[in-house]
Amino acid sequence: MLKTYEKKITLIEDELIELFKHLIKANTISLSGIVDKDISRFKEAKDSVSKIHEACDQIDTNVTTTLALFSPEAKDLRKLVSYLKITSGLTKTASNTKAYNKSILKNFKENSDSFTDTDYLQALQTSSIEALKHTLNIITSENRDTLEDLFEQVCIEVDKTEMVYEALEKELLSTDKISVEAFAQNSSLLKTFRKLDKMTNRVMDIAAALVNAKLDTVMVRDQD
């Protein structure tokens, strides 16, 4: 029989896991919309994260209640405080997801010709999904080597995202290939794609906070 405190921790972690599953599902729906060029899925993806803000508020309430009732020791205290940082990050990630899907839906409707080659966009979306999956696994892992490896995998997806975005930027803003009008149009598209890049970076910050709390260390991205 789990103690009341352990039940509280399990409840909070289960709620976090559900939030990650919702974000993974939303981004998977978006990816299918890109692959199939089905704009209805972007609205579905946007709507599927509409309740995440309220869910994060509920987790914050559970965390603060647990802190007040049980006065956890140092390691558990760090973990609970990290959960408050994580819910803040998840709220922003959900906002990025909503904004991205709203923007790409608009772009698809107004500028469908720009989506004839979606390899770059598929790569960006895939990296965001993989980063979320690796971070989800961090929640349920305790082994140091596993945690460090998962964090490294998240950083790899961030690096992929940045490389793909830079290649996409070069392609879309190559002034020797396009007209001034198309340049302005592509600049607008890039703002949409940049939201995926930002989202993946937010997920990396969440992964770092989780690992730091579990290992009592400071995980940073290797810049080399």
C-alpha positions in Angstrom: 0.0 0.0 0.0 1.5 3.3 -1.0 1.8 6.0 1.6 -0.3 9.2 1.0 2.8 11.2 0.0 3.9 8.6 -2.5 0.4 8.5 -3.9 0.6 12.3 -4.4 3.9 12.0 -6.2 2.6 9.3 -8.4 -0.6 11.3 -9.2 1.5 14.3 -10.2 3.8 12.3 -12.4 0.8 10.5 -14.0 -0.8 13.9 -14.8 2.5 15.1 -16.4 2.7 11.9 -18.5 -0.9 12.5 -19.8 0.1 16.1 -20.8 3.1 14.8 -22.8 0.9 12.2 -24.4 -1.6 15.0 -25.5 1.3 17.1 -27.0 2.7 14.0 -28.8 -0.7 13.2 -30.2 -1.3 16.8 -31.3 2.0 17.0 -33.1 1.5 13.5 -34.7 -1.9 14.8 -36.0 -0.1 17.8 -37.4 2.5 15.6 -39.1 -0.3 13.5 -40.7 -1.9 16.8 -42.0 1.4 17.8 -43.6 2.0 14.3 -45.2 -1.6 14.0 -46.5 -2.1 17.8 -47.1 -5.3 17.5 -45.0 -5.8 20.9 -43.4 -8.7 19.7 -41.2 -6.0 18.0 -39.1 -4.4 21.2 -38.1 -7.6 22.4 -36.5 -7.9 19.1 -34.8 -4.4 19.3 -33.5 -4.9 22.9 -32.3 -8.2 21.9 -30.5 -6.6 18.9 -28.9 -4.3 21.0 -26.7 -6.9 23.6 -25.7 -7.2 22.1 -22.1 -3.5 21.8 -21.3 -3.4 25.2 -19.5 -6.1 24.1 -17.1 -4.4 20.7 -16.6 -1.1 22.5 -15.8 -2.9 24.6 -13.2 -4.3 21.5 -11.6 -0.8 20.0 -11.4 0.6 23.2 -9.8 -2.2 23.0 -7.2 -1.3 19.4 -6.4 2.4 20.3 -6.2 1.9 23.2 -3.8 -0.5 21.2 -1.7 2.0 18.4 -1.4 4.8 20.8 -0.5 2.6 22.3 2.2 1.4 19.1 3.7 4.5 16.9 3.7 7.5 19.2 3.8 9.6 16.9 1.6 13.3 16.5 2.1 15.9 18.0 -0.3 15.8 15.5 -3.2 12.0 15.3 -3.3 11.8 19.1 -2.8 13.9 19.6 -5.9 11.7 17.2 -7.9 8.5 19.0 -6.9 9.9 22.4 -7.6 11.1 21.2 -11.0 7.5 20.1 -11.7 6.3 23.7 -11.3 9.0 24.8 -13.9 7.9 22.0 -16.1 4.2 22.9 -16.1 5.2 26.4 -17.0 7.2 25.0 -19.9 4.4 22.7 -21.0 1.9 25.6 -21.0 4.2 27.5 -23.3 4.8 24.4 -25.5 1.0 24.0 -25.8 0.7 27.7 -26.8 3.4 27.1 -29.5 1.6 24.1 -30.7 -1.7 26.0 -31.0 -0.1 29.0 -32.7 1.8 26.8 -35.1 -1.3 24.9 -36.2 -3.4 28.0 -36.4 -0.7 29.7 -38.6 -0.1 26.7 -40.8 -3.8 26.2 -41.3 -4.0 29.8 -42.5 -1.0 29.4 -44.8 -2.3 26.2 -46.3 -5.6 27.9 -47.1 -3.9 31.0 -48.6 -0.8 29.6 -50.1 -1.2 25.9 -50.9 1.4 26.2 -53.7 4.1 26.6 -51.1 3.5 23.1 -49.7 4.3 21.0 -52.8 7.6 19.9 -51.2 7.1 19.3 -47.5 10.3 17.3 -46.6 11.7 20.1 -44.5 8.5 20.6 -42.6 8.0 16.9 -42.0 11.6 16.8 -40.6 10.9 19.7 -38.2 7.6 18.1 -37.0 9.2 14.7 -36.6 12.0 16.1 -34.4 9.5 17.9 -32.2 7.6 14.6 -31.7 10.8 12.7 -30.9 12.0 15.3 -28.4 8.6 15.0 -26.6 8.8 11.2 -26.6 12.4 11.2 -25.1 11.3 13.8 -22.5 8.3 11.7 -21.6 10.6 8.7 -21.0 12.7 10.9 -18.6 9.7 11.2 -16.3 9.5 7.4 -15.8 13.3 6.7 -15.7 15.6 6.8 -12.6 18.8 5.3 -14.0 21.6 7.9 -14.4 23.0 6.5 -17.7 19.5 6.2 -19.1 18.6 9.8 -18.1 21.8 11.2 -19.5 21.2 9.3 -22.8 17.6 10.5 -23.1 18.7 14.1 -22.5 21.4 13.7 -25.2 18.7 12.4 -27.6 16.5 15.4 -26.9 19.5 17.7 -27.7 20.1 15.8 -30.9 16.6 16.5 -32.0 17.1 20.2 -31.2 20.2 20.2 -33.3 18.4 18.5 -36.2 15.6 21.1 -35.9 18.0 24.0 -36.1 19.9 22.5 -39.1 16.6 21.8 -40.9 15.3 25.3 -40.2 18.5 26.9 -41.4 18.3 24.9 -44.6 14.7 25.8 -45.0 15.4 29.5 -44.4 18.2 29.4 -47.1 15.8 27.7 -49.5 12.9 30.0 -49.0 14.8 33.3 -48.8 17.1 32.7 -51.7 16.6 36.0 -53.5 18.2 34.9 -56.7 15.4 32.3 -57.1 12.2 34.2 -56.2 10.4 37.4 -56.7 10.1 40.2 -54.1 6.5 39.1 -53.6 7.4 35.5 -53.1 10.2 36.5 -50.7 7.7 38.3 -48.5 5.3 35.4 -48.6 8.1 32.9 -47.7 9.2 35.1 -44.8 5.7 34.7 -43.4 5.9 31.0 -43.8 9.2 30.9 -42.0 7.5 32.6 -39.0 5.2 29.6 -38.9 8.0 27.0 -39.1 10.0 28.9 -36.5 7.3 28.0 -33.9 8.3 24.4 -34.2 11.9 25.3 -33.7 11.0 27.2 -30.5 8.8 24.4 -29.3 11.6 21.9 -29.6 13.9 24.2 -27.6 11.2 24.5 -24.9 11.0 20.7 -24.7 14.8 20.6 -24.2 14.5 23.0 -21.3 11.8 20.8 -19.7 14.0 17.7 -20.2 16.9 19.5 -18.5 14.8 20.5 -15.5 13.6 16.9 -15.1 17.1 15.4 -15.3 18.6 18.1 -13.0 16.0 17.3 -10.3 16.5 13.5 -10.6 20.3 13.6 -10.6 20.9 16.7 -8.6 23.2 18.0 -11.3 23.1 20.6 -14.1 22.4 19.3 -17.5 23.3 21.6 -20.4 23.3 21.2 -24.1 26.7 20.4 -25.6 27.4 23.3 -28.0 30.3 21.6 -29.8 
